[in-house]
Amino acid sequence: MNTLKKDAIMIRFEDDTVTEWRSAIIIPERAIIEAGYIRTMTTNANAHSKHEFHAMAQIAFSQFQGGELDIEAVHGPLTVQWKNEVGTIL
């Protein structure tokens, strides 16, 4: 895997980097009909993290409703890496 930027969460699909961010909310299709599948992660673990996620979710929902948010379907697992931790989301 490529070297990560300091304090970046890297999300990959089929060995291609999709994005690098400090915080991410991943909403699989299953989460639309069933609770418990939304994943959140951040490199900034302080008291303000929950507010950061809330603001990100509100902005994304508003952009989705306005047709401004580009959504790309991913058919297969995503690899999420932060520092030395690597996880796969199916």
C-alpha positions as a Markdown table, in Angstrom:
| # | Residue | x | y | z |
|---|---|---|---|---|
| 1 | Met | 0.0 | 0.0 | 0.0 |
| 2 | Asn | 1.1 | 3.6 | -0.6 |
| 3 | Thr | 2.5 | 5.7 | 2.2 |
| 4 | Leu | -0.3 | 7.5 | 4.0 |
| 5 | Lys | -0.2 | 11.2 | 4.6 |
| 6 | Lys | 0.2 | 12.0 | 8.3 |
| 7 | Asp | -3.1 | 11.6 | 10.1 |
| 8 | Ala | -5.1 | 10.6 | 7.0 |
| 9 | Ile | -7.7 | 7.9 | 6.6 |
| 10 | Met | -7.2 | 6.3 | 3.2 |
| 11 | Ile | -10.1 | 4.5 | 1.5 |
| 12 | Arg | -9.4 | 2.2 | -1.3 |
| 13 | Phe | -11.4 | 0.1 | -3.8 |
| 14 | Glu | -9.6 | -2.5 | -6.0 |
| 15 | Asp | -6.2 | -1.1 | -5.1 |
| 16 | Asp | -7.1 | 2.4 | -6.2 |
| 17 | Thr | -7.2 | 5.2 | -3.7 |
| 18 | Val | -10.7 | 6.6 | -3.6 |
| 19 | Thr | -10.1 | 9.3 | -1.1 |
| 20 | Glu | -8.0 | 10.5 | 1.8 |
| 21 | Trp | -9.6 | 12.4 | 4.7 |
| 22 | Arg | -9.3 | 13.1 | 8.4 |
| 23 | Ser | -12.8 | 11.9 | 9.1 |
| 24 | Ala | -15.2 | 9.7 | 7.2 |
| 25 | Ile | -18.8 | 8.5 | 7.3 |
| 26 | Ile | -19.4 | 5.3 | 5.3 |
| 27 | Ile | -23.0 | 4.4 | 4.7 |
| 28 | Pro | -23.5 | 1.0 | 3.0 |
| 29 | Glu | -26.7 | 0.4 | 1.1 |
| 30 | Arg | -27.8 | -2.0 | 3.9 |
| 31 | Ala | -27.8 | 0.9 | 6.4 |
| 32 | Ile | -30.7 | 2.5 | 4.5 |
| 33 | Ile | -33.0 | -0.3 | 5.5 |
| 34 | Glu | -31.3 | -1.7 | 8.7 |
| 35 | Ala | -29.8 | 0.2 | 11.6 |
| 36 | Gly | -26.3 | -0.4 | 12.8 |
| 37 | Tyr | -24.2 | -0.4 | 9.6 |
| 38 | Ile | -23.1 | 3.2 | 9.4 |
| 39 | Arg | -19.4 | 3.5 | 10.1 |
| 40 | Thr | -17.7 | 6.6 | 11.4 |
| 41 | Met | -14.0 | 7.1 | 11.9 |
| 42 | Thr | -11.8 | 10.1 | 12.6 |
| 43 | Thr | -8.1 | 10.9 | 13.3 |
| 44 | Asn | -9.3 | 13.6 | 15.6 |
| 45 | Ala | -10.5 | 11.8 | 18.7 |
| 46 | Asn | -11.5 | 14.7 | 21.0 |
| 47 | Ala | -14.7 | 16.0 | 22.5 |
| 48 | His | -15.6 | 17.8 | 19.2 |
| 49 | Ser | -15.6 | 14.7 | 17.0 |
| 50 | Lys | -19.3 | 14.0 | 17.5 |
| 51 | His | -20.1 | 17.5 | 16.4 |
| 52 | Glu | -17.8 | 17.1 | 13.3 |
| 53 | Phe | -19.7 | 13.9 | 12.3 |
| 54 | His | -23.1 | 15.6 | 12.8 |
| 55 | Ala | -22.1 | 18.6 | 10.6 |
| 56 | Met | -20.7 | 16.3 | 7.9 |
| 57 | Ala | -23.9 | 14.2 | 7.9 |
| 58 | Gln | -26.1 | 17.3 | 7.7 |
| 59 | Ile | -24.1 | 18.8 | 4.8 |
| 60 | Ala | -24.0 | 15.5 | 2.9 |
| 61 | Phe | -27.7 | 15.0 | 3.3 |
| 62 | Ser | -28.4 | 18.6 | 2.1 |
| 63 | Gln | -26.1 | 18.1 | -0.9 |
| 64 | Phe | -27.8 | 14.7 | -1.6 |
| 65 | Gln | -31.3 | 16.3 | -1.6 |
| 66 | Gly | -30.1 | 19.1 | -3.8 |
| 67 | Gly | -28.5 | 16.8 | -6.3 |
| 68 | Glu | -25.1 | 18.2 | -5.6 |
| 69 | Leu | -23.5 | 15.1 | -4.1 |
| 70 | Asp | -21.9 | 12.6 | -6.5 |
| 71 | Ile | -22.6 | 9.1 | -5.4 |
| 72 | Glu | -20.6 | 6.2 | -6.8 |
| 73 | Ala | -21.8 | 2.6 | -6.2 |
| 74 | Val | -19.0 | 0.3 | -5.1 |
| 75 | His | -19.6 | -3.4 | -5.7 |
| 76 | Gly | -17.1 | -5.2 | -3.5 |
| 77 | Pro | -15.1 | -4.5 | -0.3 |
| 78 | Leu | -13.6 | -1.2 | 0.6 |
| 79 | Thr | -10.2 | -1.1 | 2.4 |
| 80 | Val | -9.9 | 1.5 | 5.1 |
| 81 | Gln | -6.4 | 2.3 | 6.5 |
| 82 | Trp | -5.3 | 4.6 | 9.2 |
| 83 | Lys | -1.7 | 4.5 | 10.4 |
| 84 | Asn | -1.0 | 0.7 | 10.9 |
| 85 | Glu | -4.7 | -0.3 | 11.2 |
| 86 | Val | -6.3 | -1.8 | 8.1 |
| 87 | Gly | -10.0 | -2.9 | 7.9 |
| 88 | Thr | -12.2 | -4.2 | 5.2 |
| 89 | Ile | -15.9 | -3.1 | 4.8 |
| 90 | Leu | -17.9 | -5.5 | 2.8 |
